[in-house]
Amino acid sequence: MQRMRSRMLLTVITLFSFTGSIAQSHEFRGKTVMSNGAEIGVGTIIFPLLKDTIEIGETSTIKVDISQKGRNLFYYRWGDWKSQVYRFPGGFCADTLVTVVVPDSGYYASFSKQKKCPVCLSGKNVVPILYGLPEKALLRKAKKRKAYLGGCIVSEDSPRAYCRKDDFEF
């Protein structure tokens, strides 16, 4: 009987230790890398709900306090490239180092295909981004906010859609 109690106690302690090791945190920690795995630094964390930013220095490690209102939704930007949009509605995340990849074209491709904004998760205000020298018809379309003009230069990673509500290209 004593041996059985000892085993049960050991099992309970092991389960408690295991669940304790999957800690939750109010601080998001990430390591920024290019899609080829090379570490990068000097970027910007953007909080689209707050219209606020945090500049990141030479380090490839980022830290974000996600417990503050509006800071539980953000993305990392390096030049014109963006990471996925990270969202933590409860203000908690796993206490682990996350690999933040830029550009995360695959992430945005699914939203663009669905015509759904990755920030507000709605398609109500999403319009296509048009590239090239616009003619009068396209200028009228842009003026009516039925399209967004993306400029003359287009690349494989160029955004394909724009959310008017969040002023967000994806």
C-alpha positions in Angstrom: 0.0 0.0 0.0 2.8 2.4 0.9 4.5 1.5 -2.4 1.3 2.3 -4.3 1.0 5.7 -2.6 4.6 6.5 -3.5 4.0 5.7 -7.2 0.8 7.8 -7.2 2.7 10.7 -5.6 5.5 10.3 -8.1 3.0 10.3 -10.9 1.3 13.5 -9.6 4.6 15.3 -9.1 5.7 14.2 -12.7 2.4 15.5 -14.2 2.7 18.7 -12.2 6.2 19.2 -13.4 5.3 18.5 -17.0 2.4 20.9 -17.1 4.5 23.5 -15.3 7.1 23.2 -18.0 4.6 24.4 -20.7 4.6 27.9 -19.2 2.6 30.8 -20.4 4.0 34.2 -20.7 3.0 37.8 -21.3 6.2 38.3 -23.3 6.5 37.1 -26.9 10.1 36.2 -27.7 11.2 35.7 -31.3 14.3 35.2 -33.4 14.1 37.0 -36.8 15.3 35.1 -39.9 15.0 35.3 -43.6 13.1 32.5 -45.4 16.6 31.0 -46.2 17.4 30.8 -42.5 19.9 33.7 -42.3 19.4 35.8 -39.1 18.5 39.4 -39.5 18.1 42.4 -37.3 17.3 46.1 -37.6 13.6 45.9 -38.3 10.3 47.2 -37.0 7.5 45.6 -34.9 4.2 47.0 -36.1 1.1 47.1 -34.0 -1.7 47.8 -36.6 -4.5 48.3 -34.0 -2.5 51.0 -32.2 -0.8 52.5 -35.3 2.4 52.2 -33.2 5.9 50.7 -33.8 9.0 49.5 -32.0 12.3 49.8 -33.8 14.6 46.7 -33.4 18.4 47.3 -33.3 21.2 45.0 -34.5 20.0 42.0 -32.6 17.9 39.2 -34.3 15.9 38.7 -31.1 12.6 40.5 -30.5 10.6 40.8 -27.3 7.0 42.1 -27.1 4.9 42.6 -24.0 1.6 41.2 -25.2 -0.3 42.0 -22.0 -0.8 45.6 -23.0 -4.0 46.4 -24.8 -3.5 46.5 -28.6 0.0 44.9 -28.4 -1.4 41.4 -28.6 -1.6 41.7 -32.4 1.6 42.6 -34.3 3.9 41.7 -37.2 7.6 42.2 -37.9 8.8 44.2 -40.9 12.2 44.2 -42.4 12.4 46.5 -45.4 9.3 45.8 -47.5 9.0 42.2 -46.2 6.6 41.2 -43.4 6.4 38.3 -41.1 3.0 36.7 -40.4 0.6 38.5 -38.2 0.9 37.2 -34.6 -2.3 37.4 -32.5 -2.7 36.5 -28.8 -6.3 37.5 -27.8 -5.8 36.5 -24.2 -2.5 38.3 -23.8 -0.6 35.1 -23.3 1.8 33.0 -25.4 3.9 29.9 -24.9 7.1 30.7 -23.1 9.4 29.7 -26.0 11.5 31.3 -28.6 9.6 31.6 -31.9 11.2 31.7 -35.3 9.9 34.8 -37.1 10.3 34.4 -40.8 10.4 37.3 -43.4 9.1 37.3 -46.0 6.3 34.9 -45.0 4.7 34.9 -48.5 2.9 31.6 -47.9 1.1 32.9 -44.9 -0.2 36.0 -46.9 -1.0 34.0 -50.0 -3.8 32.1 -48.3 -5.4 35.4 -47.1 -5.0 37.0 -50.5 -6.6 34.1 -52.2 -9.6 34.2 -49.7 -9.7 38.1 -50.1 -9.6 38.3 -46.3 -7.4 40.7 -44.3 -4.9 39.1 -41.9 -5.4 41.9 -39.4 -9.2 42.3 -39.1 -10.0 38.8 -40.5 -12.6 40.3 -42.7 -13.0 40.6 -46.5 -15.4 43.6 -46.4 -12.7 46.2 -47.1 -10.3 44.2 -49.2 -9.5 45.4 -52.7 -6.9 44.1 -55.3 -3.6 45.9 -55.6 -3.0 46.8 -59.3 0.6 47.3 -60.6 1.8 49.2 -63.6 1.1 52.6 -65.2 -2.6 53.2 -64.6 -4.9 54.4 -67.3 -7.9 56.7 -66.7 -10.2 53.8 -65.9 -7.9 52.4 -63.3 -7.4 55.8 -61.7 -11.2 56.2 -61.4 -11.4 52.7 -59.8 -8.7 53.7 -57.3 -10.3 57.0 -56.6 -13.6 55.1 -55.8 -11.5 52.9 -53.5 -12.4 49.8 -55.6 -8.7 49.1 -56.2 -5.3 50.1 -54.7 -2.4 51.3 -56.9 0.8 49.4 -56.0 3.2 51.2 -58.3 5.1 50.2 -61.4 7.5 47.7 -59.9 6.1 44.2 -59.1 8.0 41.2 -57.8 7.2 37.7 -56.7 6.8 38.9 -53.1 4.7 41.9 -54.0 1.4 42.1 -52.1 -1.7 41.3 -54.0 -4.5 42.7 -51.8 -5.1 45.8 -49.6 -7.4 46.3 -46.6 -8.8 49.8 -46.6 -9.9 49.6 -43.0 -6.4 48.6 -41.7 -4.3 50.3 -44.3 -2.6 46.9 -44.8 -1.1 45.4 -47.9 -0.8 41.6 -48.2 
